[in-house]
Amino acid sequence: MKERYPRLEINLASLKHNVATVVEKCGSYGIQIAGVIKGATGLPEVAKQFDEGGAAFIASSRLEQIEDAKNAGIEKPMMLIRVPMLSEISEVIRLCDISLNSELEVIKALNDEARVQGKLHKVILMADLGDLREGWWDWDELTDVAEYIENKMINIQLVGVATNLGCYGSIEPTVDKLEDLVKLAEKIEARIGRELEYIGGGATTSLLRVWDGNVPARINLLRVGEGIILARDLQNFFGYDMSMLKQDVFRMKAEVIEVKNKPSHPVGTISIDAFGHRPTYVDRGIRRRALLGIGKVDYGSPDDLCPMEKGIEVLGASSDHTIIDVENAEKDWKVGDVMEFDVCYANLVYLSNCRNVNIVFV
């Protein structure tokens, strides 16, 4: 049978290596890892590498991905990392061992449903330290909620406090920010009269503190996705050496469907493209260009694609086609050839969730 394109190739051995490496490095600081599987749409094969590589939790923002992981036989505790919706409370209790929360009304609903299902559900309370996504801004209010859970709820167990940094407001998880989180945890502990099990210092960007060796001592949980599956953000945006991790876990491959010499500037009155934008173009004369049988609906933005072959340039894309300049390519590209690309996190979310893309494990 001929290989079918476009395709996303996933190197499971490299992924497992990354999981084990990050788990070991964080473990040396007493930090457990919640392995976030949503970047690859919760593919069970990916979730299994997080499990076998030593992640303490399997984590996702999507309940269907958690259910797929459970159905695949993974027995690690399941963590919901997006604040539960009231409309999904019964499924949260059915599928998840622990969830991140920032609304007392939701926690009350979880308590009621856990009682119905005869379960004890664990919660981590989210504190907003300036990134301005989810979490309590008022520390006193958060401490009051913690006390309420501790004293008034039977089927909810308060196990920790955590924060999110970098995902919306681009706030860096500095030592000072994480020390503030520890202070908040200690404020809660003083109120409830016991120590919290988890103080969650954020997600992939908080690996900065681990790599620098200055993570505050009581931070003991991180939610890591990109820092394991791609391991590029810390290198590309912060200049960190990530050579101990494999960066070949995911590769996109697409077939060449046309190769022709054409003008580099569109000919005629320029209006808007298929997505309602009015692009600008540079006139470089007649150039050799190739079309690929893959487009924006398959991978998102072409600007994020990184060709693995030398001398080729991604010019742009429509819904179903990607336009590549091959004028200076080392290879004489022909119809039927296959181009290979490295991808970023945003590309991966599209590719792993697209029915048109053939997913292959290597």
C-alpha positions as CSV (number, residue, x, y, z in Angstrom):
1,M,0.0,0.0,0.0
2,K,1.3,3.4,-0.9
3,E,2.1,5.9,1.8
4,R,-0.7,8.4,2.2
5,Y,0.0,12.2,2.5
6,P,-0.2,14.6,4.1
7,R,1.0,12.9,7.2
8,L,2.2,13.6,10.7
9,E,5.0,11.2,11.9
10,I,5.4,10.8,15.6
11,N,8.6,9.3,17.0
12,L,7.4,7.6,20.2
13,A,10.9,6.7,21.4
14,S,12.1,10.3,21.3
15,L,8.9,11.4,23.1
16,K,9.4,8.9,25.9
17,H,13.0,10.0,26.2
18,N,11.9,13.6,26.6
19,V,9.3,12.7,29.2
20,A,11.8,10.6,31.3
21,T,14.5,13.4,31.0
22,V,12.2,16.2,32.2
23,V,10.7,14.0,34.9
24,E,14.2,13.1,36.2
25,K,15.5,16.7,36.1
26,C,12.5,18.1,37.8
27,G,12.5,15.2,40.3
28,S,15.9,16.2,41.5
29,Y,14.2,19.4,42.8
30,G,11.3,17.4,44.3
31,I,8.9,18.4,41.5
32,Q,6.4,16.1,40.0
33,I,5.2,16.4,36.4
34,A,1.6,16.5,35.1
35,G,2.1,15.5,31.5
36,V,-0.1,17.7,29.3
37,I,-1.3,15.7,26.3
38,K,-3.6,18.3,24.6
39,G,-0.9,19.6,22.2
40,A,-1.2,16.3,20.3
41,T,-5.0,16.2,20.7
42,G,-4.6,13.6,23.5
43,L,-3.6,10.8,21.1
44,P,-3.5,7.6,23.4
45,E,-0.2,6.6,22.0
46,V,1.2,9.9,23.1
47,A,-0.4,9.7,26.5
48,K,1.2,6.3,27.0
49,Q,4.7,7.8,26.6
50,F,3.9,10.3,29.3
51,D,2.7,7.4,31.5
52,E,5.7,5.1,30.8
53,G,8.1,8.0,31.0
54,G,7.2,8.7,34.6
55,A,4.7,11.6,34.6
56,A,2.7,11.7,37.9
57,F,-0.5,12.8,36.2
58,I,-2.0,12.6,32.7
59,A,-3.4,16.1,32.1
60,S,-5.6,17.8,29.6
61,S,-8.1,20.6,29.2
62,R,-10.4,18.3,27.2
63,L,-12.4,15.6,28.8
64,E,-12.7,13.5,25.7
65,Q,-8.9,13.2,25.7
66,I,-8.8,12.1,29.3
67,E,-11.5,9.5,28.5
68,D,-9.4,8.2,25.5
69,A,-6.4,7.9,27.8
70,K,-8.4,5.9,30.4
71,N,-9.9,3.7,27.6
72,A,-6.3,3.0,26.4
73,G,-5.6,1.4,29.8
74,I,-3.6,4.2,31.4
75,E,-4.2,4.1,35.2
76,K,-2.3,7.2,36.2
77,P,-4.4,9.9,38.0
78,M,-6.2,12.1,35.5
79,M,-6.0,15.9,35.9
80,L,-8.3,18.4,34.2
81,I,-6.3,21.6,33.7
82,R,-9.1,23.9,32.4
83,V,-11.6,25.2,35.0
84,P,-14.6,22.9,34.7
85,M,-17.7,24.1,33.0
86,L,-21.0,23.7,35.0
87,S,-22.4,21.8,32.0
88,E,-19.7,19.1,32.3
89,I,-19.6,18.5,36.1
90,S,-20.8,14.9,36.0
91,E,-18.2,14.0,33.4
92,V,-15.4,15.7,35.4
93,I,-16.2,13.6,38.4
94,R,-16.6,10.4,36.3
95,L,-13.3,10.8,34.5
96,C,-10.9,13.0,36.6
97,D,-9.2,12.4,39.9
98,I,-8.2,16.1,40.3
99,S,-9.1,19.4,38.7
100,L,-7.9,23.0,38.7
101,N,-10.6,25.4,40.0
102,S,-11.2,29.2,40.4
103,E,-15.0,29.4,41.1
104,L,-16.6,28.4,44.4
105,E,-19.9,27.8,42.6
106,V,-18.2,25.2,40.4
107,I,-16.5,23.5,43.4
108,K,-19.9,23.3,45.1
109,A,-21.3,21.6,42.0
110,L,-18.4,19.2,42.0
111,N,-19.0,18.3,45.6
112,D,-22.6,17.6,45.0
113,E,-21.9,15.4,42.0
114,A,-19.1,13.6,43.8
115,R,-21.5,12.7,46.5
116,V,-24.0,11.3,43.9
117,Q,-21.2,9.2,42.3
118,G,-19.8,8.2,45.7
119,K,-16.4,9.6,45.0
120,L,-13.8,11.9,46.6
121,H,-12.6,14.5,44.1
122,K,-9.4,16.5,44.6
123,V,-9.1,20.2,43.7
124,I,-6.2,22.6,43.3
125,L,-7.2,26.3,43.7
126,M,-5.8,28.6,41.1
127,A,-4.2,31.9,42.0
128,D,-3.8,34.7,39.4
129,L,-0.4,36.2,39.9
130,G,-0.6,38.7,37.1
131,D,-1.0,36.7,33.9
132,L,-4.7,37.5,34.0
133,R,-6.2,34.2,32.9
134,E,-7.9,32.0,35.5
135,G,-7.5,32.2,39.2
136,W,-8.4,34.3,42.3
137,W,-6.8,37.8,42.3
138,D,-7.8,38.4,45.9
139,W,-5.7,36.3,48.3
140,D,-8.2,36.8,51.2
141,E,-11.0,35.5,49.1
142,L,-9.0,32.5,48.0
143,T,-8.1,31.7,51.6
144,D,-11.7,32.0,52.6
145,V,-12.7,29.5,49.8
146,A,-9.9,27.1,51.0
147,E,-11.3,27.2,54.5
148,Y,-14.8,26.7,53.3
149,I,-13.8,23.6,51.3
150,E,-11.8,22.3,54.3
151,N,-14.6,22.6,56.8
152,K,-17.9,22.4,54.7
153,M,-17.3,19.9,52.0
154,I,-17.3,16.1,52.4
155,N,-16.6,14.9,48.8
156,I,-14.0,17.5,47.8
157,Q,-10.4,17.4,49.1
158,L,-8.3,20.5,48.8
159,V,-4.8,19.3,47.8
160,G,-3.1,22.4,46.6
161,V,-2.7,25.8,45.1
162,A,-1.3,26.6,41.7
163,T,-0.9,29.4,39.1
164,N,-0.6,29.9,35.4
165,L,2.0,32.2,34.0
166,G,2.9,33.1,30.4
167,C,-0.1,31.7,28.6
168,Y,-2.1,34.9,28.2
169,G,-0.4,37.9,29.8
170,S,3.1,36.7,28.8
171,I,4.2,37.1,32.4
172,E,7.5,35.3,33.1
173,P,7.6,32.8,36.1
174,T,10.3,34.7,38.0
175,V,11.6,33.5,41.3
176,D,9.7,36.4,42.9
177,K,6.4,35.3,41.4
178,L,6.9,31.7,42.5
179,E,7.9,32.8,46.0
180,D,4.6,34.8,46.1
181,L,2.8,31.6,45.3
182,V,4.6,29.8,48.2
183,K,3.6,32.7,50.5
184,L,0.0,32.3,49.4
185,A,0.1,28.6,50.1
186,E,1.5,29.2,53.6
187,K,-1.3,31.7,54.2
188,I,-3.8,29.0,53.3
189,E,-2.0,26.4,55.4
190,A,-2.1,28.7,58.4
191,R,-5.9,29.0,58.0
192,I,-6.7,25.4,57.5
193,G,-4.1,24.1,60.0
194,R,-2.3,21.6,57.7
195,E,0.2,21.5,54.8
196,L,-0.9,21.4,51.2
197,E,0.2,18.5,49.1
198,Y,0.9,20.5,46.0
199,I,2.1,23.9,45.1
200,G,1.9,24.1,41.3
201,G,4.3,26.6,39.8
202,G,2.9,26.8,36.3
203,A,3.6,25.1,33.0
204,T,6.4,24.8,30.4
205,T,7.9,28.3,31.0
206,S,8.4,27.5,34.7
207,L,11.0,25.0,33.5
208,L,13.2,28.1,33.3
209,R,13.5,28.0,37.0
210,V,14.4,24.3,37.0
211,W,17.1,24.8,34.3
212,D,18.5,27.7,36.3
213,G,18.4,25.8,39.5
214,N,16.6,28.5,41.4
215,V,13.1,27.2,41.7
216,P,11.7,27.9,45.2
217,A,12.0,24.9,47.4
218,R,8.2,24.2,48.0
219,I,7.2,24.3,44.3
220,N,6.6,20.6,43.7
221,L,4.3,20.4,40.7
222,L,4.5,21.6,37.1
223,R,2.1,21.1,34.1
224,V,4.3,20.4,31.1
225,G,3.3,19.9,27.5
226,E,5.4,21.8,24.9
227,G,8.5,21.6,27.0
228,I,8.4,17.8,26.5
229,I,6.7,17.1,23.2
230,L,8.6,19.7,21.2
231,A,11.2,21.2,23.6
232,R,11.7,24.3,21.6
233,D,10.1,27.3,23.4
234,L,12.8,27.5,26.0
235,Q,15.5,27.4,23.3
236,N,13.9,29.7,20.7
237,F,12.5,32.3,23.0
238,F,14.8,32.3,26.0
239,G,18.0,30.9,24.6
240,Y,18.3,27.9,26.8
241,D,20.3,24.8,25.9
242,M,17.7,22.0,25.3
243,S,20.2,19.6,23.7
244,M,19.4,16.9,26.3
245,L,15.9,16.6,24.7
246,K,15.0,15.2,21.3
247,Q,13.5,17.7,18.9
248,D,12.4,15.2,16.3
249,V,9.3,13.9,17.9
250,F,6.9,15.4,15.3
251,R,7.4,15.8,11.6
252,M,4.9,16.9,8.9
253,K,5.3,15.5,5.4
254,A,3.4,16.7,2.4
255,E,3.4,15.7,-1.3
256,V,4.3,18.0,-4.2
257,I,1.4,18.3,-6.6
258,E,2.7,21.0,-9.0
259,V,6.1,22.5,-9.9
260,K,6.2,25.5,-12.3
261,N,8.0,28.7,-13.1
262,K,5.7,31.6,-12.2
263,P,5.8,35.3,-11.3
264,S,6.5,36.0,-7.7
265,H,4.0,38.9,-7.6
266,P,0.3,38.2,-8.3
267,V,-0.9,39.6,-11.6
268,G,-4.1,41.8,-11.6
269,T,-6.0,43.9,-9.1
270,I,-5.1,42.7,-5.6
271,S,-8.2,42.3,-3.3
272,I,-8.5,39.9,-0.4
273,D,-7.4,36.3,0.1
274,A,-9.6,33.3,1.0
275,F,-9.4,34.3,4.7
276,G,-10.4,37.9,4.3
277,H,-6.9,39.4,4.5
278,R,-5.1,41.7,2.2
279,P,-1.5,40.4,2.0
280,T,1.5,42.2,0.5
281,Y,3.9,40.6,-2.0
282,V,7.5,41.2,-3.1
283,D,8.2,41.1,-6.8
284,R,11.3,38.9,-7.3
285,G,10.7,38.1,-10.9
286,I,10.0,34.7,-12.3
287,R,10.7,32.0,-9.7
288,R,10.5,28.2,-9.5
289,R,7.7,27.2,-7.1
290,A,6.0,24.1,-5.9
291,L,2.6,23.5,-4.6
292,L,1.9,21.0,-1.7
293,G,-1.3,19.1,-1.1
294,I,-1.8,20.6,2.4
295,G,-3.0,23.9,3.6
296,K,-4.1,26.1,6.5
297,V,-7.0,24.0,7.5
298,D,-4.5,21.2,8.1
299,Y,-1.8,23.0,10.1
300,G,-2.8,26.5,10.9
301,S,-0.3,29.2,10.0
302,P,2.4,28.5,7.3
303,D,4.6,31.1,9.0
304,D,5.3,28.5,11.7
305,L,6.5,25.7,9.4
306,C,10.2,25.0,9.3
307,P,11.4,23.2,6.1
308,M,13.9,20.4,6.8
309,E,15.4,20.7,3.3
310,K,17.9,23.4,2.4
311,G,17.1,26.2,0.0
312,I,13.3,26.1,0.1
313,E,11.1,28.9,1.4
314,V,7.5,28.8,2.5
315,L,5.7,31.6,0.7
316,G,2.2,31.2,2.0
317,A,-0.9,29.0,1.9
318,S,-4.6,28.8,1.1
319,S,-7.0,26.4,2.7
320,D,-5.7,23.3,0.9
321,H,-2.5,24.4,-0.8
322,T,0.9,25.5,0.4
323,I,3.1,27.5,-1.9
324,I,6.9,26.9,-1.7
325,D,9.7,28.7,-3.4
326,V,12.2,26.2,-4.7
327,E,14.3,28.5,-6.9
328,N,17.4,28.0,-4.8
329,A,16.7,24.4,-3.6
330,E,19.5,21.9,-3.7
331,K,17.1,19.3,-5.0
332,D,15.3,19.3,-8.3
333,W,11.8,19.0,-6.9
334,K,9.2,17.1,-9.0
335,V,5.6,16.2,-8.7
336,G,5.1,13.3,-6.3
337,D,8.1,14.2,-4.1
338,V,7.6,14.6,-0.4
339,M,8.7,17.6,1.6
340,E,9.3,17.3,5.3
341,F,8.8,20.1,7.9
342,D,9.4,20.6,11.6
343,V,6.4,22.1,13.3
344,C,5.6,24.4,16.2
345,Y,3.0,23.8,19.0
346,A,0.2,25.6,17.1
347,N,0.8,23.5,13.9
348,L,0.8,20.3,16.0
349,V,-2.6,21.1,17.5
350,Y,-4.1,21.4,14.0
351,L,-2.2,18.4,12.5
352,S,-3.1,16.0,15.2
353,N,-6.7,17.0,15.1
354,C,-7.3,16.9,11.3
355,R,-9.0,13.9,9.6
356,N,-7.2,14.7,6.4
357,V,-3.8,14.1,8.0
358,N,-2.5,10.6,8.2
359,I,-0.9,10.0,11.6
360,V,2.0,7.5,11.7
361,F,4.0,6.3,14.6
362,V,7.6,5.6,14.0
